[in-house]
């Protein structure tokens, strides 16, 4: 495992990120593929006095603390995704992307609360909360994490498992450490026992990072027979009526359905369908879960309850909604597959009403002059809004909708135009802003963040102090997730 300095072989590969607007330039960097390589890297950092940062794909790079000096580790752990169909659990090596997990689980008729893009790394998404298109049924994806294997600042491989019940300080676990390299291929369920650190698992799930280098996670699976999923798009001139109808539907929507609505200003590129680049469009996408074959007809009816009235209001220019295998959900949101620079913002919102819809459309809708390539709302509620007594530090979101919007310099406007529009949208939505954020939707480090209350922040910091008393991973903590 060569540790590279700027200009040396391996440095660019280790520091590459998906978010091109936040390419890090640490003092040193390495790609780590085994537990022993992680231990060696952590030991090097201790000896050199370098704080440690960790990433995989760098989708979240712009929201992380800027890298100033330090050692940056890219986790690309070797080994396959392991599925235990009896326990409905997957063991996933750090560095794995969601596409691989969905494919492996589908072979057993199972799926997972995965992200909308097949190229997003599993670990960062899960431990940052994770908003899935199954989420109104399953809750935050972080709650599905059953165990985490990580190398802490002392160089030990530890396994945290066993959810705390009740409040953050309800119990105190002891750290379970494994010596040797056998844990590289330990397999599902390895290392279980009474000494498993439930408190550390609680803090890892949504606590904001800074505990060590995660090498693998175990995540719960659930049965999925089919998914009714797709995207329907209309010229944005129809957005006022369509958005109102969508919002009205969300008030009583079944938990099996999780959707989003976006205003898209897509550029004229070969990969963009011409009906979507001819002008701003409003798109409604998402999924309805059918757990068994007997549930498919009901899932189709649920989707029709949403889409039928929308199609009656105006004919869509594109409509891909269909009944498909679970893997089809990975294509629904049309996320970019290549690295891109996005400048954006995120808020968690309460109930909008017609006034909130009007306020949003005034600043991002047709005729607004918005340079944002995408801006819209993610449907929350359902299991998202219910505290999970077995969940982590972040186990639910008290909000009705999640707003996210962003532009791509050179494609949807200049950098200056995009940066100028962001506060305009934020100001327009202020009456409905809850003051909270979902970590994996945060676009920029300097934007307001708030996903944990003060009591939870203090409890999470106490766990950090226990497992990393010297602060080796202090720069790997999300802004707003620590009292320091």
N, C-alpha and C positions, 0 to 999 in steps of 0.2 A: 504494500500500500504506500506509494510515493506521496509525500506531502509536498505540494508545489507552491512556490512563491510566484508573484506576478512575472510573466514572461517565460516561465518554465513549462515544460510539457505537462499536460494534465490540468493546468490551472483553469483554462477556459471551459473545459468540459465539466469541471467540478462546480464552477460558478454560474453556468448557464441557467437562465430562468425563463419561464413562459411569459411573465410580465416584463416586457422589454423596457418599460420606463423605469425599472428599478434594478438594473443589473448591478450586483454587489461587487466590490473590489476589496476583499479581505486581505490581511497580511499573508495568509496561507490558506490553502484549500485542499481537500482530498475527497475522492470517492471511496466509500467504505462498503464492503460487500460481505463481511463476516463479523461475528461478534469479536473475534480476536483483533481484527483491524480496527474496530471501534475502540476497543480497550487501548490499543497502541496509540491511536489518535488522541484520546482523552489524556493519556499519560504524557504525550508530547506537549499538549496544551498546558498541562499543569507545570511541567518543567520550564516552559518558555514564558509562563505568565500570560497566556493568551486566553481570553474568554472564548467560549465555544458557541457557535450558531449551527443550526441544523435545517436542511431543506431536502426536498426530493425533486419536484417538478418546477417549483418557483411560481406557481399560479398566484400565490399569496404574497409575493415578494414586496409589492408596493405597500402592503398593509403592515409589514414587519418593521421592526426597528432598523434604521439605516445601519449598514455594516461599516464600522469604523475600526480597522485593525481586526484582530482576532483570527480564529480558525473557523472556517466554514466547512461543514461536512455534508456531502450529498449521500444519502442512504440509498443504496441499490442492493439490498440484501439478497443473497442467493437463495434458491429454494422455491418450490411451487406453492400455489394456494392449496391448502389441505381442507377438505370438506368432511365433516363428521355428520352424515345424514341422520343418524339416530338422535344425536344431541342437538342437531340443527345449529351447528357452530362451524365457522370457517376460521382457520389460522392463516393470517396474511403477513408475509414478510414485508418489512418497511421498504418502500420504493415501488411496491406494486401499484398499478393503476386500476381504476374501477372496472374497466373493460374486462380484465382478466378474472376478477372476482365474480362478476355477473355471469360470465361464460361458465366458470367452474361450478357455481351454485345451480345454474339452470339444468345441468346434467342430472340433477337429483330432484328437479321440480321445485327448487327453492330460489329465493332471491334475498336481497339485503337492502337496507335503507341507503342506497348509493346516491352519488351525485349525478348531475345532469350531463356531465361530460365523461366519456370513457378514458380521457387522458389525464384526469385529475388524480393525484396521489391519494391513497386510502387513508394514511395515518393523519395527515394534517387536516383533512376534511372531518374525520371522525372526532378527533380530539378537540377540534374547533367548534363542535356542536353538530353541524351537518343538517341541511334542509333538503330533504328528499321529496320527490313527487309521490312517495308513499307516506309522507310525514304526517298527514292528518289522521292516518290510521296508526302509524307506528311511533309517533313522537320524534323528538330530536334523535339523530343517528347516534350521538354520543351515548345515549342511554342503552344502546344495543351492544356496547363494548363490554365483554365479559372478563378480559384479562389483557394486560399490557406487559411486554418484556422490554426492559430498557437497561442500558449501562449508565450508571450514575457517576458522579464526579470522582468517587473513590476507585473507579475502574471495575466495580462489581456488576455482574449481570443479575438483575433483580426481576422478579415476577410479581406484579400487583394484580390481585384478583379478589373477588368477593365484595359485593356492593354493600356500602353502608346504608342503613335504613334510618330515616328521621333526619335530624339536623346535622349540620356539618361536624359538630364536635361530639356526636353521639358516642363514638368509640375511637379507640386508638389502636391501630395495628402495629405489628413489628415488621421490619423489612426482611423479606425473604431473599437471600443472596445465593447465587449458583456459581461455583467456581469451575474452571475448565472451559472447553469449547464445545462440549456436547450439545449445548442449548442451541447451536446453529441449526440443528435438525431435531430439536426436542420433540416436536409434534404436538398435536392438540392434547391439552390437559396435563402436559408435563409440568412438574413443579408444584402441583396443587398440594394444599395442606393447611393446617391450622395457623401456620405462621405467615400466610399470605397477607400482604399489606393492603387491606381494604381502604384505609384512609388515603394511601397514595393513589389507588385507582380512582377514588372519588375526586381527588384534586386534578388528576390527569385529564379527566373527562370534562372539558370546558373551562379548566382553571387558567388557561392562558400560556401554558408552556413553561420552560425553564427548569425541568426536573431531571433531564438527562437525554440520552440518545435512544429513542425508541427503535427496537430492532424487529418487533413483531407485535401484532394484536390478534386477539380472538374476538369475533363479532358474531352476534346471534343472527340466524337466518329465519325465514318464514316461508310457508308454502305460497306459491303463485302459479296458477294454471295459465292465465292469459292476462293481458293488459289492454284496455281500450285507451289508446293514446294517439297523439298527433298534434298538428297545429292548423288552425284556420285563420286566414288573413283577409282583411278588407281594406279598401282605401280609407285613409284616416279621416276623410270627410264624414264618415259614418261613426266615428269614435264616440261622440256624446251619447247617442242612443245605445250603442253596443256596450260601452262601459257601465252605463246605468243598469242595463239588463244583467250584465255579469255580476255587478256588486249585489244586486237584489238576489240573484241566485246564491251567492256565497253565504247569505244570512241563514239559510236552512240547508246548505249542501250536505250530502252524506259524507261520512268520514272516509269512505273508500276513494273519494275524489279529491285531488290536490291539483290546482291549476295556477297559471299566471297569465297576466295580460300585459302586452308591451306595445309601445309606439316605436316602430323601427324606421330609421332613415338610412337605408342600405345603399352602398355605392354601386355603381355600374361596373361589376367585375364578372369574369367568366363563371365563377362558382356561385353567383347570386342569380336566382331565377328572375327573368326580366320583369315579371309582374310585381316583384318585390322591390325592384330598384327604380321603378317608374315614378315613385313619389312616396311620401310617408304612408305606412300601413299600420293598422292595428292587428295584432296577432293574439289569439287565445290558444294556449297550449297547456298540456298537463297529462294526467293519467287517472284512470279509474281502475282499481285493483279488483281482480277476480281470483280469489284464493283457490277455488276449485272449479272444475268444469261446470258444476251445477250453478255457479255464481255468474257465469259469463252473460247470460241473458239479462240478469239484473244490472250488471255493470254497463251493458250497452244501453239499457233504458236510462240509467243515471246520466250517461254522457249525452243522450238525446235530450234529456230535460234541460241541459245547459245549451247545447248547440242548436237544437231545433228553433227556439225563439230567436237566436242570433241570426241564423240563416234566413228566417222569415223577414227580419229587419232589412237585410241586404244580402245579395249573393256574394259569397267569398270569392276572391281571385285565386286563392290557393286553399285547398282543404285536404289534409293528409290523415285525418282521424280514421283509425281502423282498429280492429282487434288483432293483436299480434302476440308473439312470444315475448317474455320479459326483456330480452336483449334489445327489442325494438325501442324501448323507452330511452335508450342512450342517444338516439338520433333526434328525439322530439324537440329539444330546446335549441337546436341548431347552433350549438356553441362552436367557436372557432377551433380548428384542429392544429393550427400553426401559431407559434408565439406572436404576440401582438402587444402594443402599448395601449392601454386603456386608462383614461383619467375619469374617475367617477366618484359617486357618493352613495350613501346608504342610510336609511332611517327605518325604524319600526314605528308603525302608525296604528292609531286607534280606529274606531269606526268612522268612515269618511262622510257618509251621506252624500247627497247631491252636491253640496257645497264643496266638499273635498274633491269630488270628481271634476267639477268645474275648475277648481284651483289648479289641479294637475294639468288638465288639458290646456289651460291658458299659457302655461310655461313650456310644455313639451309637445303639444298637439299640433295639428295642421294649422299653418299660418302663424305659429309662434316664433318662427325663426330659430328654433332650437338646433344647436349643432351636435346634440347627443345622438349617437348611432342607435342606442336603445335606451328606453326609459319606461318603467312600468311597475307593476305590483305583483307580489307573490301572495297567494292565498294562505293564510295561517289558520288559527283556531283548531278545533278538534283536539287531537292528542298533543299537538304542539303546545297548547295552552294549559295542560294539566301537569302539575308537579309530579314527578316520578319518585316515590320514596326510595327506590333502589337506584336512582340515577346519580349523575355526577354533580360537580359544582355548578354547572349550567345544565338544568334538566327540563326547562320549559321556557316558552316565550309568551309573555303577557302582551299580546298585540293581535290586531285583526289582519294586518297586512304588512308585508315588508316591501319598502320602496328601494329600488336600485336603478341607477342610470349612469351612463358613461359615454364618452366619445373617444374616437381614435384619431389623433392628429394626422392630417393629410388625407383622411377618408371621409370624415364627417364634419370637419371644420379645423381651424387652427388650434394650437394648444391654448392660445390666449382666449379664443372664443369659448372653448370648452370650460376653461377655468372660470371664466366670467359667468357662465350659465349655471354652474353648480350652486353658488349661493342664492341665485334667483329662485331655483327650484326649492332649495331648503327653506327659504323665507316663505314661499307660497304654501308649504306644507307644515309650517310651524304650529298652527292650531291643532293639528292631529299628531304631532310628534310625541312619542312616549318618553323620549330621552334615552331609550335603550337601543342596542344594536345586536345583530347576530354576527358573531366573529368571522365566519367564513364569507360574509357578504361585505365586510369592510373593504373599501377600495384603496384607501390611502392612510398612511401612518398618522398624518397630521389632522385627519378628520375627527370630529367628536366620536368617542367610543364609550360604551357603558353597558356591559352585559352582565356584570356581577354587582351585588350590593356590597356595602362596606363591610358587613359582618362576614360575608363569604370571602371577600378579598383577604381579610385578616386570617381566616382559617386556612385558605390556600397558601398564603405566605408562610404560615407556620409549618406547613408540610415542606415547602421549598427549603426553609431554614434547616429542617431536619435532614433532608437528603442531599442538600448542596450547601453546607454551612459556609463554605468559602466563596460562594457566588460565582462558580466557574461558568454557569449557564445564565448569568444575570441578564445578558443582552439578548437572550432567546425568549424573553417574556413579552407578551403583547402589551402595548400601551393601555393603561387603564385596568390591567389585571394584577397589579401589585400596588402596595401602599408606599413603596420606596420612591 
